[in-house]
């Protein structure tokens, strides 16, 4: 293949722009654009654009998306699987006038994870290339262990005078939320074929109504019930978090994202759950901030390590990497091609970092001028419309069922992490 710097830059920028669109628009996923680009590859080939450059655009889209998707999660309560757990701490910072800081922390976590991931890429690749066969046989047990740790570490809200065994009550609530959300997930995935989208755009996903209800609409409804208002937003560019906790958040997120990237049937959403377990739980604002850094780092690290896993063990772990593999077969890859892809990741991460901060600052300033109750109502209506258009009547029913389930965590005073049972329970049962 004759290499062209011009085509490489054009491909990067096209993928970058698509990543902005998919990252900021609820309901549109990286996989949608990946499938479209693969379908259009014969057309590009006729224009003398080699499949490699289309693969670069898909990779750029995927990385950019992991930076930008935090913005609708924090400001609109419209999460995806990868950012669902960041909604609550991000929204809490927004309600303290620190929405911009939440976005900056997320962007820093994503950018930092790229650096950390590149540092640990070689040892992780060596480790998993040797133990992959063994680990893949015990994925179900590994996930069960993660769930046990999730529930065992739930201590709820500490209130004086409740007694020394009160933590058992909160663990019971956590177990109930995990099971109820998991049963909802089992039902939704079993009957996913009943979705009849009004608008066809790529492959519809039942995760849209599930996660929008559990982590988005539930938060918005509670905000309406409490008549919350968005306070004036601080515009300081400083990070109100110690360097130690920022680095620790980057490291834990990168390790979690890299771990799940090698495992079959395990999405990056599980990586965010692991990241939650790795962040030391303390009843302070810094813990929530470190968690945002960690979750965002897990999201971006997973996207990067999915590429590394494709190169090392020849296994594609997400839709974007599957598309890359279809365009440029892994058997045709050499180290120089992998090196170019990693350079693309670094370059895209730099411009995505500054773009995320820029848009986050503008969004925070704009929302302050709006009536928050009307905004919540409008966003709820928007989420409902998006779910209906992209998943039809069945998706709308799932969305309406998921919303009250997502409210359980707030009323029970437990972490919303347990609602990830909606994904984890079906995956666990699949491996058993």
Secondary structure in CASP SS format (residue, H / E / C, confidence):
PFRMAT SS
TARGET T0000
AUTHOR 0000-0000-0000
METHOD secondary structure of the structure
MODEL  1
X C 1.00
X C 1.00
X C 1.00
X C 1.00
X H 1.00
X H 1.00
X H 1.00
X H 1.00
X H 1.00
X H 1.00
X H 1.00
X H 1.00
X H 1.00
X H 1.00
X H 1.00
X H 1.00
X H 1.00
X H 1.00
X H 1.00
X H 1.00
X H 1.00
X H 1.00
X H 1.00
X H 1.00
X C 1.00
X C 1.00
X C 1.00
X C 1.00
X C 1.00
X H 1.00
X H 1.00
X H 1.00
X H 1.00
X H 1.00
X H 1.00
X H 1.00
X H 1.00
X H 1.00
X H 1.00
X C 1.00
X H 1.00
X H 1.00
X H 1.00
X H 1.00
X H 1.00
X H 1.00
X C 1.00
X C 1.00
X C 1.00
X C 1.00
X H 1.00
X H 1.00
X H 1.00
X H 1.00
X H 1.00
X H 1.00
X H 1.00
X H 1.00
X H 1.00
X H 1.00
X H 1.00
X H 1.00
X H 1.00
X H 1.00
X H 1.00
X H 1.00
X H 1.00
X H 1.00
X H 1.00
X H 1.00
X H 1.00
X H 1.00
X H 1.00
X H 1.00
X H 1.00
X C 1.00
X C 1.00
X C 1.00
X C 1.00
X C 1.00
X C 1.00
X C 1.00
X C 1.00
X C 1.00
X C 1.00
X H 1.00
X H 1.00
X H 1.00
X H 1.00
X H 1.00
X H 1.00
X H 1.00
X H 1.00
X H 1.00
X H 1.00
X C 1.00
X C 1.00
X C 1.00
X H 1.00
X H 1.00
X H 1.00
X H 1.00
X H 1.00
X H 1.00
X H 1.00
X H 1.00
X H 1.00
X H 1.00
X H 1.00
X H 1.00
X H 1.00
X H 1.00
X H 1.00
X H 1.00
X H 1.00
X H 1.00
X H 1.00
X H 1.00
X H 1.00
X H 1.00
X H 1.00
X H 1.00
X H 1.00
X H 1.00
X H 1.00
X H 1.00
X H 1.00
X H 1.00
X H 1.00
X H 1.00
X H 1.00
X H 1.00
X H 1.00
X H 1.00
X H 1.00
X H 1.00
X H 1.00
X H 1.00
X H 1.00
X H 1.00
X H 1.00
X H 1.00
X H 1.00
X H 1.00
X H 1.00
X H 1.00
X H 1.00
X H 1.00
X H 1.00
X H 1.00
X H 1.00
X H 1.00
X C 1.00
X C 1.00
X C 1.00
X C 1.00
X C 1.00
X C 1.00
X C 1.00
X C 1.00
X C 1.00
X C 1.00
X C 1.00
X C 1.00
X C 1.00
X H 1.00
X H 1.00
X H 1.00
X H 1.00
X H 1.00
X H 1.00
X H 1.00
X H 1.00
X H 1.00
X H 1.00
X H 1.00
X H 1.00
X H 1.00
X H 1.00
X H 1.00
X H 1.00
X H 1.00
X H 1.00
X H 1.00
X H 1.00
X H 1.00
X H 1.00
X H 1.00
X H 1.00
X H 1.00
X C 1.00
X H 1.00
X H 1.00
X H 1.00
X C 1.00
X C 1.00
X C 1.00
X C 1.00
X C 1.00
X C 1.00
X C 1.00
X C 1.00
X C 1.00
X C 1.00
X C 1.00
X C 1.00
X H 1.00
X H 1.00
X H 1.00
X H 1.00
X H 1.00
X H 1.00
X H 1.00
X H 1.00
X H 1.00
X H 1.00
X H 1.00
X H 1.00
X H 1.00
X H 1.00
X H 1.00
X H 1.00
X H 1.00
X H 1.00
X H 1.00
X C 1.00
X C 1.00
X C 1.00
X C 1.00
X C 1.00
X C 1.00
X C 1.00
X C 1.00
X C 1.00
X C 1.00
X C 1.00
X C 1.00
X C 1.00
X C 1.00
X C 1.00
X C 1.00
X C 1.00
X H 1.00
X H 1.00
X H 1.00
X H 1.00
X H 1.00
X H 1.00
X H 1.00
X H 1.00
X H 1.00
X H 1.00
X H 1.00
X H 1.00
X H 1.00
X H 1.00
X H 1.00
X H 1.00
X H 1.00
X H 1.00
X H 1.00
X C 1.00
X C 1.00
X C 1.00
X C 1.00
X C 1.00
X C 1.00
X H 1.00
X H 1.00
X H 1.00
X H 1.00
X H 1.00
X H 1.00
X H 1.00
X H 1.00
X H 1.00
X H 1.00
X H 1.00
X C 1.00
X C 1.00
X C 1.00
X C 1.00
X C 1.00
X C 1.00
X H 1.00
X H 1.00
X H 1.00
X H 1.00
X H 1.00
X H 1.00
X H 1.00
X H 1.00
X H 1.00
X H 1.00
X H 1.00
X H 1.00
X H 1.00
X H 1.00
X H 1.00
X H 1.00
X H 1.00
X H 1.00
X H 1.00
X H 1.00
X H 1.00
X H 1.00
X H 1.00
X H 1.00
X H 1.00
X H 1.00
X H 1.00
X H 1.00
X H 1.00
X C 1.00
X C 1.00
X C 1.00
X C 1.00
X C 1.00
X H 1.00
X H 1.00
X H 1.00
X H 1.00
X H 1.00
X H 1.00
X H 1.00
X H 1.00
X H 1.00
X C 1.00
X C 1.00
X H 1.00
X H 1.00
X H 1.00
X C 1.00
X C 1.00
X H 1.00
X H 1.00
X H 1.00
X H 1.00
X H 1.00
X H 1.00
X H 1.00
X H 1.00
X H 1.00
X H 1.00
X H 1.00
X H 1.00
X H 1.00
X H 1.00
X H 1.00
X H 1.00
X H 1.00
X H 1.00
X H 1.00
X H 1.00
X H 1.00
X H 1.00
X H 1.00
X H 1.00
X H 1.00
X H 1.00
X H 1.00
X H 1.00
X H 1.00
X H 1.00
X H 1.00
X H 1.00
X H 1.00
X C 1.00
X C 1.00
X C 1.00
X C 1.00
X H 1.00
X H 1.00
X H 1.00
X H 1.00
X H 1.00
X H 1.00
X H 1.00
X H 1.00
X H 1.00
X H 1.00
X H 1.00
X H 1.00
X H 1.00
X H 1.00
X H 1.00
X H 1.00
X H 1.00
X H 1.00
X H 1.00
X H 1.00
X H 1.00
X H 1.00
X H 1.00
X H 1.00
X H 1.00
X H 1.00
X H 1.00
X H 1.00
X H 1.00
X H 1.00
X H 1.00
X H 1.00
X H 1.00
X H 1.00
X H 1.00
X H 1.00
X H 1.00
X H 1.00
X H 1.00
X H 1.00
X H 1.00
X C 1.00
X C 1.00
X C 1.00
X H 1.00
X H 1.00
X H 1.00
X H 1.00
X H 1.00
X H 1.00
X H 1.00
X H 1.00
X H 1.00
X H 1.00
X H 1.00
X H 1.00
X H 1.00
X H 1.00
X H 1.00
X H 1.00
X C 1.00
END
